[in-house]
Amino acid sequence: MSVKEKLLSLIEQDSQEKDHYLSTQELADKLALKRNTVSHYLNELVKENKLIKVNTRPAIFLAKKKAEQEADRELASEYDSLATLQHLKGEDVFATVIGNDKSLYSQIKKLKAAASYPGSLPVLINGQTGTGKSYLAKKYFDYCVAENYLAPDSKFISFNCAEYADNPELLTSTLFGYVKGAFTGAEQDHAGLFDQADGGMLFLDEVHRLDAKGQEKLFSYLDTGMISPLGAAGKNKKVNVRLVCATTEEIKSSFLVTFIRRMPVQITMPPLKKRTTSEIRALIIYFYIEHAKKINKAISINSQAFLALTSASFANNIGQLKNDVLLSVASSLEKNPQATQVNIKLADLPQELLLANLDEGVVLPANKSDLLIKPDSKVSSFLGSPQRLNYIQKTIQKIFLLYRQEKFSSFKAKAIEAINSLCDYLIFKKDDLKIGELPLALIKKTLDQKVGYLQNDQTNEFNGNIIVAISSYFYFRQEKSWPISVAEGKMADEIVAKLNETTYVKPVVQLILDTVNNLLNLYTDEVDRLFLTLYLENIQREKSTDIVHCILLAHGYSTASSIADAVNKIMGEPLLDSFDMPIDIEPAAIAQKVADYIRVRHVNNGLVLMADMGSLEKIPELLELDISFPIVIFNNVSTQLALFAADYLKKRRPIEAMAQNMNQNIHNDYRTIFPKMIKQDVIIVCCTTGVGTAIKIKDMIKESLPTKTKVMIKAYSYDALKIDDQEDVLKRKYNILTIIGTANPNYQNIPFISIDQLVNGSKLNVLKEALKNDLTSQDLDNFNDAVLKNFSIERVINSLTILDTKAVIKNISQCVGHLNNYLTPRLPNQIVMALYVHVSCMIERIIRNQSLENSPRNFHDSPKKRQGMAVIHSSFAPLEEIYNIKIPLTEIAYIYELIFNSGNKIKLRQ
């Protein structure tokens, strides 16, 4: 048995004992292993969906399969507290009500609102006989107790007003009590139902049988909280009773207007014929399970008998269905009382039901297998998918699991596939279009007004009918909402942040969320941002973060689009956009389309406009927005010009170099319009391992700066800073104060500060000098103190990874010491500090299955590099055993670049 199998077995055995959980150290002691080794395997089991991790101190782990069986629902793999998990396992009482997520969704939502209102709200339940009014009232009471709105020992008192309808005085005395001498035979004081229900709930069925005086007494209690026993005029007493009333009658014609006004929560129970087919099936199975428990025998239901029950019309609704199920069990038992299994056949059903099916022409096929129901059966086992299955939640949990298990590129593809399946499911789920409080049509109309241009304008970056998909998602999200753990929220934010590194959907996502929050008043959270980002990322046409955009503008039906389509096909990707324009269109109208394009496409590195006549040159001046990027305008658009432009776009060349080279090759006049705004002061943060780590360092610098500073912090990967002409582009756009990072891109006249120099404080004076025009002397001193505090090596590693900081520094230090034996000269402090940060991040990346897939830019294999990489791999090999990882060659290559291409003339000893 492997270590993981032994761990899983120990935890499953431990789960048998209620409220007892083995810690990581206890598990390590039982298996005679190191704690960090056990911790690693436990986290692997979490990723494999076999354990649930609860982030307490110390963390505890539970067997996921057993926990889900107890909860009768799917659970996440990680929770921030045991209380959160136990609440989910307990689940609210209404989750057991058949139809809680469909036909009875709005009714239950109103009851929950009534329960949570301070002091409670009275409830009036209306519905035909047998629709489940009494049952729902009792569930409401159970919910109030479970959620601590009522005390555990509070009482549920039920009373049918029809019992004393012919004697109003007796009815009143039963409800409110009476005092000695109130009437003949009243020999002592007698408490009423309100007294018995004090501190609990009173359910009054057939409340319409109360006469006017009785109704007045009820609303008098609702107004004052006081009751007056019969015969005790003027002697009121205080009681605290949650009141629930039920009636089969039409409300307006059966009650005093003053009474109805005091019943703010009014709900209507649907008749059985208006319940969904799946709910009717579930009700039948539920009743048979109850009988199986009562007689302690399995019940087999013939498929024809089951279909007859499912298809029948029941005048008395669920009550009649329940009775017919009882009669069928009794009929079968009577025929063979000694049988170990009860077999329900067509002949066991009431004749009236069979004849009704015959009259309605119901066909009863016999090709389906019988249902076998046991005393321990659950309704969800027979319905194809669990009654409480939340398809949105299931999809999001699948995405979280994929993120833990897959490399990011693979994760992204599989996550988008899961989102597509979810959208298909929601769009075509036509049987559930009456469950949401906000109609689907209203959500569609609202979103269409705000973001409809994304799908109606063919020049934008999105494909597909996005309004239908997003509207369907938020329609079902109304009733498919669940609390996510802190860990899941952080994971969702992390995924979105990584996606936003290579996509421009962020502003569109925010616009949609703002619309949903502010206009539709629907609550949104990290799950909704994650869904929208993945969905829009999928339908977004492929764009790069550093691309220059290009629009062809030409008059005519399809002049511009024909050229753009032809060039895009030749280049193999959609690099050019086009506007076909009527002959009489005004330049201002064209400018508006260009402005919309800039906003939707999030243009920030430059825009090329290719026009077919000189009058269009004025478009940039007509744009009613501030631009922070250059605009280049070419006249006399042609296929040749478009091909040259597309080629430069594909090579990701900066716009100035692109314009100059095109003019030299084609001799086409152009002019460049630069932004008039003052260049923004910027500190650039870069990292050789990618923009993700750079963003984390950027956040630490922002944390150190005063909030009032106007300096912008921009994060880039080291490779992005080394692209041809990138230095000129950034300097033209920004006033770069300094560059901070793990490697120096060597920008002319721009000071560089390495991470280790921030850690040891040796270059703080350079950073303070760069900021002196933005901060006061007091602010600079505060900034100095904040950097020294925030950029300790322990704090840096702790912020960038989830590893044990002290342990990882010790382990890396030993590896660096071993490596120094092979190097001359020894590694300087700058590189050692950089290695601490880089290798810590590397270990976490590999543990998360997100190791770097590509070698550094312009890294070419050679015998010398292979020798150096072998030494590095040998020196850092102990980390593979300690953290149970395998360091790939791509990661070794980055360490090689950090050591040997740092400008310190480090060499291998001969």
Residue pairs with C-beta under 8 A, 6 or more apart in sequence:
1 9
3 31
3 33
3 37
3 38
3 41
4 41
4 44
4 45
6 31
7 27
7 31
7 38
7 41
7 42
7 45
8 45
8 50
8 51
8 63
10 22
10 27
10 30
10 31
11 22
11 27
11 51
11 61
11 62
11 63
12 63
12 66
14 20
14 21
14 22
15 62
15 63
15 66
15 67
21 60
21 61
21 62
22 30
22 60
22 61
23 58
23 59
23 60
24 35
24 38
24 39
24 42
24 58
24 59
24 61
25 35
25 58
27 38
27 42
28 34
28 35
28 37
28 38
31 38
36 804
36 807
36 882
36 883
37 884
40 847
40 883
40 884
41 884
42 51
42 53
42 61
43 53
43 847
45 51
45 61
46 52
46 53
46 61
46 77
46 78
46 404
47 77
47 401
47 404
47 405
48 405
49 64
49 77
49 401
50 63
50 64
50 65
51 61
51 62
51 63
51 64
51 77
52 61
52 62
52 63
52 64
52 67
52 75
52 76
52 77
52 78
52 79
52 85
53 59
53 60
53 61
53 77
53 78
53 79
54 60
54 61
54 62
54 78
54 79
54 80
54 81
54 82
54 85
55 78
55 79
55 80
55 81
55 486
55 487
56 81
56 82
60 82
62 85
64 75
64 77
67 75
67 85
67 89
68 74
68 75
70 89
71 88
71 89
71 90
71 91
72 91
72 378
72 380
72 386
72 388
73 88
73 91
73 95
73 386
73 388
74 386
74 389
74 393
74 394
74 397
75 85
75 88
75 89
76 397
76 400
76 484
76 485
76 488
77 397
77 400
77 401
77 404
78 485
78 487
78 488
79 85
79 88
79 485
79 487
80 485
80 486
80 487
81 485
84 483
84 485
90 146
91 388
92 143
92 146
92 147
93 139
93 142
93 143
93 146
94 100
94 108
94 111
94 112
94 139
94 143
95 388
96 139
97 104
97 108
97 136
97 139
98 279
98 282
98 283
98 286
98 379
98 387
99 105
99 275
99 276
99 279
99 282
100 108
100 387
100 388
101 387
101 388
101 390
101 435
101 479
101 480
102 276
102 278
102 279
102 432
102 435
103 270
103 274
103 275
103 276
103 279
103 435
104 136
104 269
104 270
105 435
105 436
105 479
106 267
106 435
106 437
107 136
107 267
107 268
107 269
109 437
109 479
110 123
110 265
110 267
111 123
111 136
111 140
111 143
111 265
111 267
112 143
113 121
113 265
114 120
114 121
114 122
114 123
114 265
115 140
115 143
115 144
115 147
115 149
116 147
116 149
120 149
120 242
121 264
121 265
122 222
122 242
122 243
122 244
122 245
122 262
122 263
122 264
122 265
123 137
123 140
123 243
123 244
123 245
123 263
123 265
123 266
123 267
124 207
124 244
124 245
124 246
124 247
124 251
124 260
124 263
124 265
124 266
124 267
125 133
125 136
125 137
125 244
125 245
125 246
125 247
125 267
125 268
125 269
126 246
126 247
126 248
126 249
126 251
126 266
126 267
126 268
126 269
127 133
127 246
127 248
127 268
127 269
127 270
127 271
128 248
128 269
128 271
128 317
129 248
129 316
129 317
129 319
130 272
130 314
130 316
130 317
130 318
130 319
130 320
131 269
131 270
131 271
131 272
131 317
131 318
132 269
132 317
132 318
133 205
133 246
133 269
134 158
134 203
134 205
134 246
136 269
137 158
137 201
137 203
137 244
137 246
138 156
138 158
138 203
140 201
140 244
141 150
141 156
141 200
141 201
141 203
141 242
141 244
143 149
144 150
144 201
144 242
145 151
145 152
145 154
150 199
150 200
150 201
150 242
151 199
151 200
154 199
154 200
154 201
155 196
155 197
155 199
155 200
155 201
156 197
156 200
156 201
156 203
157 193
157 196
157 197
157 200
157 201
157 202
157 203
158 203
158 205
159 174
159 175
159 193
159 202
159 203
159 204
159 205
160 205
160 206
161 171
161 204
161 205
161 206
161 207
161 208
161 209
161 210
161 214
162 205
162 206
162 209
164 170
164 171
164 174
165 171
165 206
165 209
168 211
168 213
168 214
169 183
169 230
171 209
171 210
171 214
172 213
172 214
172 217
172 230
173 182
173 183
173 190
173 192
173 229
173 230
174 192
174 193
175 192
175 193
175 194
175 204
175 214
175 217
176 192
176 193
176 194
176 217
176 227
176 228
176 229
176 230
177 189
177 190
177 191
177 192
177 194
177 195
177 227
177 229
177 230
178 186
178 189
178 190
178 192
178 229
178 230
178 231
178 232
179 186
179 189
179 229
179 230
179 231
179 232
179 235
180 186
180 187
180 188
180 189
180 231
181 231
182 229
182 230
182 231
182 232
183 230
183 231
186 231
189 229
192 227
192 229
193 202
194 202
194 221
194 227
194 239
194 241
195 227
195 239
197 239
197 241
198 239
198 240
198 241
199 240
199 241
200 241
200 242
201 241
201 242
201 243
201 244
202 241
202 242
202 243
202 244
203 244
203 245
203 246
204 210
204 243
204 244
204 245
204 246
205 245
205 246
206 246
206 247
206 248
207 245
207 246
207 247
208 247
208 248
208 249
208 254
208 255
210 218
212 256
215 255
215 256
215 258
215 259
216 256
216 258
216 259
217 227
217 228
218 243
218 259
219 256
219 258
219 259
219 262
220 226
220 228
221 227
221 239
221 241
221 243
222 243
222 262
223 262
224 236
225 238
225 239
225 240
226 236
226 237
226 238
226 239
227 236
227 237
227 239
228 234
228 235
228 236
228 237
229 235
229 237
245 263
247 254
247 255
251 260
251 266
252 260
271 317
272 280
272 314
272 317
272 318
272 321
273 313
273 314
275 283
276 431
276 432
277 310
278 383
280 310
280 321
281 306
281 310
281 382
281 383
282 379
282 382
282 383
282 387
283 318
283 321
284 306
284 309
284 310
284 321
284 325
285 371
285 373
285 377
285 379
285 382
285 383
286 379
287 321
287 322
287 325
287 326
288 299
288 301
288 325
288 329
288 344
288 371
288 373
289 373
289 375
289 377
289 378
289 379
291 299
291 325
291 326
291 329
292 298
292 299
292 342
292 373
292 374
292 375
292 377
293 375
295 329
295 333
295 342
296 375
297 339
297 340
297 341
297 342
297 375
298 340
298 341
298 342
298 372
298 373
298 374
298 375
299 329
299 341
299 342
299 343
299 344
299 372
299 373
300 341
300 342
300 343
300 344
300 370
300 371
300 372
300 373
301 344
301 370
301 371
301 373
302 343
302 344
302 345
302 346
302 370
303 365
303 366
303 367
303 368
303 369
303 370
303 371
304 345
304 346
304 364
304 365
304 366
305 328
305 344
305 345
305 346
305 348
305 349
306 371
307 362
307 364
307 365
307 368
308 346
308 349
308 353
308 354
308 357
308 362
308 364
309 321
309 324
309 325
309 349
309 353
311 357
311 360
311 362
312 321
312 324
312 353
312 356
312 357
313 356
313 360
314 320
314 321
314 324
324 349
324 350
324 353
327 348
327 349
327 350
328 344
328 348
328 349
328 350
329 342
329 344
329 348
331 347
331 348
331 349
332 342
332 343
332 344
332 345
332 348
333 342
336 343
346 354
346 364
357 364
371 382
373 382
379 387
380 386
380 387
380 388
380 389
390 480
390 482
391 422
391 425
391 426
391 480
392 422
392 426
392 473
392 476
392 477
392 480
392 527
392 531
393 480
393 482
395 418
395 419
395 421
395 422
396 527
396 530
396 531
398 418
399 415
399 418
399 419
399 495
399 530
399 534
400 488
400 491
400 492
402 411
402 414
402 415
402 418
403 411
403 415
403 491
403 495
404 848
404 849
405 411
405 849
406 414
406 849
407 849
407 850
407 851
407 853
408 498
408 850
409 853
412 499
412 537
415 495
415 534
416 534
416 537
416 538
419 531
419 534
419 535
419 538
420 538
422 473
422 531
423 469
423 472
423 473
423 535
426 469
426 472
426 473
426 475
426 476
427 468
427 469
427 472
429 472
429 476
432 476
433 440
433 475
435 478
435 479
436 475
436 476
436 478
436 479
437 478
438 475
438 478
438 520
438 522
440 471
440 472
440 475
442 520
443 471
443 474
443 475
443 520
444 467
444 468
444 471
446 515
446 519
446 520
447 467
447 470
447 471
447 474
447 512
447 515
447 516
448 467
450 511
450 512
450 515
450 519
451 466
451 467
451 508
451 511
451 512
451 515
452 467
453 460
453 596
453 600
454 460
454 462
454 466
454 508
454 600
455 462
455 464
455 465
455 466
455 467
457 596
457 600
459 551
459 577
459 578
459 579
459 593
459 597
460 597
460 600
460 601
461 504
461 540
461 541
461 543
461 600
461 601
462 536
462 539
462 540
462 541
463 539
463 541
464 539
466 535
466 536
466 539
469 535
470 512
470 532
470 535
473 531
473 535
474 516
474 520
474 522
474 528
477 522
477 528
478 522
481 523
484 492
484 525
484 526
484 527
488 526
489 525
489 526
492 526
492 527
492 529
492 530
493 526
495 530
495 533
496 526
496 529
496 530
496 533
497 692
497 695
498 692
499 505
499 533
499 534
499 537
500 506
500 533
501 545
501 691
501 692
501 695
502 544
502 545
503 533
503 536
503 537
503 540
503 543
504 540
504 543
504 601
504 602
505 532
505 533
505 536
505 537
505 540
506 533
506 602
507 599
507 602
508 532
508 536
508 600
509 529
509 532
509 533
509 536
512 532
513 524
513 528
513 529
513 532
516 522
516 524
516 528
517 523
517 524
541 574
542 573
542 574
543 601
544 652
546 605
546 652
546 720
546 723
546 726
547 605
547 649
547 652
548 605
548 606
548 607
548 608
548 648
548 649
548 653
548 654
548 655
548 658
549 577
549 597
549 601
549 603
549 605
549 606
549 607
549 608
550 575
550 576
550 577
550 607
550 608
550 609
550 610
550 645
550 646
550 649
551 576
551 577
551 578
551 579
551 594
551 597
551 607
551 608
551 609
551 610
552 560
552 561
552 563
552 564
552 576
552 577
552 578
552 579
552 610
552 637
552 642
553 560
553 578
553 579
553 581
553 590
553 609
553 610
553 611
553 612
553 616
553 619
553 637
554 560
554 563
554 578
554 579
554 580
554 581
554 611
554 612
554 637
555 581
555 582
555 583
555 585
555 612
555 613
556 580
556 581
556 583
557 580
558 580
559 580
559 612
560 578
560 579
560 580
560 581
560 612
560 637
561 578
561 580
563 576
563 578
563 637
563 638
563 639
563 642
564 576
564 577
564 578
564 642
565 578
566 639
567 575
567 576
567 639
567 642
567 643
567 646
568 574
568 575
568 576
568 646
570 643
570 646
571 646
571 647
571 650
573 650
575 645
575 646
575 649
575 650
576 642
576 645
576 646
576 649
577 597
579 590
579 593
579 594
581 590
587 615
587 616
587 618
587 619
587 622
588 622
590 616
590 619
591 619
591 622
591 623
591 624
594 607
594 609
594 619
594 623
595 623
595 624
595 625
597 603
598 607
598 623
598 625
598 627
599 625
603 629
604 628
604 629
605 629
605 654
605 655
605 729
606 629
606 630
606 631
606 632
606 654
606 655
607 629
607 630
607 631
607 632
607 655
608 631
608 632
608 633
608 634
608 645
608 655
608 658
608 659
609 616
609 619
609 620
609 631
609 632
609 633
609 634
610 633
610 634
610 637
610 641
610 642
610 645
611 617
611 619
611 633
611 634
611 635
611 637
612 636
612 637
613 635
614 635
616 633
617 633
617 635
617 671
619 633
620 627
620 631
620 633
620 673
626 675
626 677
627 675
627 677
628 675
628 677
628 680
628 733
629 655
629 675
629 733
630 655
630 656
630 672
630 673
630 674
630 675
630 732
631 672
631 673
632 655
632 658
632 659
632 670
632 671
632 672
632 673
633 670
633 671
633 672
633 673
634 641
634 645
634 662
634 668
634 669
634 670
635 668
635 669
635 670
636 668
640 666
641 662
641 666
641 668
644 662
644 665
644 666
645 658
645 662
648 658
648 661
648 662
649 658
652 723
653 661
653 724
653 725
654 724
654 725
654 726
654 728
654 729
655 672
655 729
656 672
656 725
656 728
656 729
656 732
657 724
657 725
657 728
659 670
659 672
662 668
662 670
663 669
663 670
674 732
679 733
679 734
679 735
680 710
680 712
680 733
680 734
680 735
681 710
681 711
681 712
681 734
681 735
681 737
681 773
681 774
682 711
682 712
682 713
682 714
682 730
682 734
682 735
682 736
682 737
683 701
683 711
683 712
683 713
683 714
683 736
683 737
683 738
683 739
683 740
683 770
684 714
684 715
684 716
684 721
684 730
684 736
684 738
684 739
684 740
684 741
685 694
685 695
685 697
685 698
685 701
685 713
685 714
685 715
685 716
685 739
685 740
685 741
686 694
686 715
686 716
686 717
686 718
686 720
686 721
686 739
686 740
686 741
686 742
686 743
686 745
687 693
687 694
687 697
687 717
687 718
687 741
687 742
687 743
688 717
688 718
688 741
688 742
688 743
688 838
688 856
688 894
688 897
688 898
689 717
689 742
689 838
689 841
689 842
689 845
689 852
689 894
690 717
690 852
691 715
691 716
691 717
691 720
693 742
693 800
693 841
694 715
694 716
694 717
694 741
695 715
696 799
696 800
697 715
697 740
697 741
697 755
697 796
697 800
698 713
698 714
698 715
699 799
700 790
700 791
700 795
700 796
700 799
701 713
701 740
701 787
702 713
703 786
703 790
704 783
704 786
704 787
704 789
704 790
704 791
705 711
705 713
705 783
705 786
706 775
706 779
706 782
706 783
708 779
709 771
709 774
709 775
709 779
710 774
711 737
711 771
711 774
712 734
714 734
718 741
718 742
718 743
718 745
718 857
719 856
719 857
720 726
721 727
721 730
721 739
721 745
721 747
722 745
722 857
727 745
727 747
727 748
730 736
730 747
731 747
736 747
736 750
737 770
737 771
738 750
738 751
738 752
738 753
738 766
738 767
738 770
739 745
739 747
739 750
739 751
739 752
739 753
740 752
740 753
740 754
740 755
740 758
740 767
741 752
741 754
741 755
742 754
742 755
742 834
742 837
742 838
742 898
743 834
743 897
743 898
743 902
744 752
744 754
744 903
745 752
746 752
751 766
751 770
753 763
753 766
753 767
754 763
754 830
754 833
754 834
755 791
755 796
755 833
755 834
755 837
756 829
756 830
756 831
756 832
756 833
756 834
757 763
757 830
758 764
758 767
758 787
758 791
759 791
759 792
759 793
759 796
759 833
760 829
760 833
761 787
761 788
764 784
764 787
764 788
767 787
768 780
768 783
768 784
771 780
771 783
772 780
775 783
789 795
793 809
793 833
793 836
793 837
794 805
794 806
794 809
796 836
796 837
797 803
797 805
797 808
797 809
797 836
797 837
797 840
798 805
800 837
800 840
800 841
800 844
801 808
801 840
801 841
801 843
801 844
802 844
803 840
803 843
803 844
808 840
808 843
809 836
811 878
811 879
811 882
812 835
812 836
812 839
812 840
812 879
813 836
814 878
815 839
815 875
815 876
815 878
815 879
816 827
816 832
816 835
816 875
818 874
818 875
818 878
819 827
819 871
819 872
819 875
819 876
820 826
820 827
821 909
822 871
822 875
822 908
822 909
823 899
823 906
823 907
823 908
823 909
824 906
824 907
824 908
824 909
825 904
825 906
827 835
827 899
827 906
828 904
830 902
830 904
831 898
831 899
831 902
831 904
831 906
834 898
835 895
835 898
835 899
838 894
838 895
838 898
839 876
839 879
839 895
842 851
842 887
842 891
842 894
842 895
843 879
843 883
843 885
845 851
845 852
845 891
846 883
846 885
846 886
846 887
846 888
846 891
847 883
847 885
851 888
851 890
851 891
852 888
852 890
852 891
852 894
853 890
854 890
855 889
855 890
855 893
855 894
856 893
856 894
856 897
859 865
859 893
859 897
865 893
865 896
867 908
868 896
868 899
868 900
868 908
869 889
869 892
869 893
869 896
871 908
872 892
872 895
872 896
872 899
873 887
873 892
876 887
876 892
876 895
877 887
879 885
879 887
880 886
880 887
899 906
900 906
900 907
